[in-house]
Each structure stands twice: as C-alpha cells, then as structure tokens.
Amino acid sequence: MAKMIRKNYLMAPGPTPVPFDVLLAGAQDTIHHRTPQYVSIQKEALEGAKKLFVTENNVMLLSSSGTGAMEAAVANLVEKGDKVIVVSAGKFGERWALLCKKFESNMIEIKLNWGEAVAPEQIKEVLDANPDVKAVFTTLSETSTGVVHPVKEIAEIVKDTKAVMVVDTISGLLAQPLKMDEWNIDVVVTGVQKGFMMPPGVALISVSKKAEEVIKNCKSPRYYFDLNAYIKKYPDSPYTPPVNLGYQLKKAVEMLNEEGIENIWERHALMADATRAGVKAMGLELFAKRPGNVLTSVKVPEGIDGAKLVKDLRDNWGVTFAGGQDHVKGKIIRIAHLGYMSQFDVIVGLSALEMAFKKAGYNVELGSAVKAAEEVFLKAGV
Ligand SMILES: *Cc1c(COP(=O)(O)O)cnc(C)c1O
C-alpha cells in the first residue's frame, strides 16, 4: 500500500492518551515555584485530587513516576527487621516485595499465580498469626494481569490491627472504585500517566493519620522521599516541583472533577464491559480470574505469537496495546481502557484486534467484536 500518515492510538495501561487541553495547559510560561502564584496552582490541583482519592487527607505530589511513590511508602513505613505482609500476584505486587526486601524488612509474602486475586481470608489468617505486622502492601489493579484485588475487604480486616494498609493504585485509581477514608486505607499511591490523563512525571501519595504517626517515628534512612518534609510543606513542595506538570495536573483534575468520580468509575466499567464482550465474541479467552476496569487481558490462542501481533499492531497500524511481561510474554495481550477513553476508542481497539488476528491466521469473523461492543453501548443507552 502507498505510504500513509500514521495516527497513533495509545491503548496500553500507561502512559495513556492525554487530552489536548491538558497538553496545552503545560505549554505555558514556567514561573518560579516559590511564588504565591505557583503554590496556588499546585494547591488547587492537590485539593481537587482529594475528591478523586475520596479522602479528606492531603494528597502530596512527588516528582517521579509511580514507583517513586511506592519507594516513598516503603522507606517511610518500614524499618530493618519490621514485619510486613506483601500480596504478590504479578509484576507490581512483586515490586512491593522487591522494595520490602531492599529495606530489609521481615517480609511475609503472599505469593499467588499471575492472574489470581488474593482472598481477604488469606490476609486475615496471616495477620491473626502475626499481630506484630506493621504494614500490609497490596495492589488495587495488578496491571500485569488485569486482576483487581479486593482491597476494600482487606482494609476492613487490617483496620482493627496496628498495621497500616497500603495500596498501589497506580493504574487502578479512577478506573476502579476506591474510597480511601470510608474504606480505611492508610496509604494510597498513584502515578498520573494512567487514569489521570497526564503525561508521565508525577506521582501522588496520600496518608491517613494512622500512617502519619508511623511515618513520623520511622527511622529508615531517606532524604528526597522523606514524607515528613512533604507533609510539613503541603500544598507546597520541599524541593522544586515540576512546574509545567503542575499546570497540567490542575487542568486534568478540573476535567475529571467536572465529570465526577462516580461517573468516571461508571465510564471505565462500561468500556471494560464492551471490550470484554468484543474479545469474547472473537472467541478469545480472558486471562484474569477477577478482571477489573483498567484493562482486559486476553490469552493468545495456541500457534499465534502474541508479541509479534502486538508489535505488528503498533508499528504498522499505530495501535499500541501491551503484551505480556516476564513468563507470560507473548502469551497474553493487554488492552487498556484507562484514562481519556470513550466508546470509539474501544471500537478502534477491537477493530484493530480483529484485523491483526485475522492477518495472523486466526479464524475471526470481521466485525464480530465491534458488533458485540456496539450492542453493549446501545444497551447502556450511550
Ligand atoms: C504502572 C504501574 C506501576 C509502575 O509505575 P511507574 O509509573 O512506571 O513507576 C506500578 N504499579 C502498578 C499497578 C502500575 O500499573
């Protein structure tokens, strides 16, 4: 075919598409950060973010990707020899385990197969046997598998112990219901390049009063990520914040709050339903046992190279899905419906998937996935 302009569609679970208004908000004069003008912008962004965390606690801004906030959580809660519980059922639960190892904790790892979700009873059992556990590290949406863990039920168990409940919501926040205060979650960490419709570069972290006490008394070495400095400086930053990303965060938070958190959750649930109806109509099987609204992970049928298919979609058609990581590389495809996404993004994704599978020799009826998704949308009345 003749050379053709290529339009890109980001359908991976981070970074996600950024709305033009958010991009443009960043293209403004960089002002000095120690001015009332900048601090009021950051304040507005962070106060608005509280509504998205559904909390009265402050939300603090770190200049890092999401992993920086994960490291901050561990560095500020865990001392050498402290007993902690880590749920690891995929790449990102494993990251909590790696961090807790680095900080020389006495870790009890609840290790599950990729694709599985933890049962709250498993946490209860370990907590009952170990009343000296200081922190429980979990993941809302395990992005490597698409599984959502029952963090509300886990927090219900942790709340009556001395342990603090920590949740990695880097991909999960906004796509998946989470109410920090009502659910008694002590530490919520996220990154803005996923549900927040932002370019990468900012992590957000919110801590409860219970966690704040632990942070104050924690003796682990840390400097840049010492949360005491961020707590003290709020809504300002102890070090130079990413000023232009601050402008963008204010805009993104404004847009999100205009939609409203309940509507955002509902939109993500609808996109997930339509995507799943589509892939099932193609005869594909889901990988996650407890799939959430962040992404749909599908098993690649025998005889098809999933990694090659993802590369083909990205390089030839401009549609970026994520493949599998580590031992599921080539075996699953992860289709994100996260962030700045609406019905027609899902249609584009499913159409691309149909064509790529057909091209790879899989027996698919063109239009079947798209039709199934369209029916879900019409039934929902949108
Ligand atoms: C993306 C992601 C991370 C890693 O975040 P970075 O911003 O790449 O550091 C960690 N946990 C989960 C659940 C994620 O989705």
The ligand as an SDF file (V2000), in Angstrom:
LIG
                    3D

 15 15  0  0  0  0  0  0  0  0999 V2000
    2.3940    1.3700   36.0180 C   0  0  0  0  0  0  0  0  0  0  0  0
    2.3810    0.7210   37.3420 C   0  0  0  0  0  0  0  0  0  0  0  0
    3.4570    0.7930   38.2250 C   0  0  0  0  0  0  0  0  0  0  0  0
    4.7450    1.4500   37.8320 C   0  0  0  0  0  0  0  0  0  0  0  0
    4.5840    2.7920   37.7240 O   0  0  0  0  0  0  0  0  0  0  0  0
    5.7130    3.7290   37.0510 P   0  0  0  0  0  0  0  0  0  0  0  0
    4.9440    4.9960   36.9240 O   0  0  0  0  0  0  0  0  0  0  0  0
    6.0900    3.0970   35.7710 O   0  0  0  0  0  0  0  0  0  0  0  0
    6.8170    3.8200   38.0130 O   0  0  0  0  0  0  0  0  0  0  0  0
    3.3500    0.2260   39.4630 C   0  0  0  0  0  0  0  0  0  0  0  0
    2.2290   -0.4050   39.8360 N   0  0  0  0  0  0  0  0  0  0  0  0
    1.1650   -0.5200   39.0190 C   0  0  0  0  0  0  0  0  0  0  0  0
   -0.0450   -1.2550   39.4880 C   0  0  0  0  0  0  0  0  0  0  0  0
    1.2120    0.0430   37.7470 C   0  0  0  0  0  0  0  0  0  0  0  0
    0.1590   -0.0770   36.9250 O   0  0  0  0  0  0  0  0  0  0  0  0
  1  2  1  0
  2  3  1  0
  2 14  2  0
  3  4  1  0
  3 10  2  0
  4  5  1  0
  5  6  1  0
  6  7  2  0
  6  8  1  0
  6  9  1  0
 10 11  1  0
 11 12  2  0
 12 13  1  0
 12 14  1  0
 14 15  1  0
M  END
$$$$
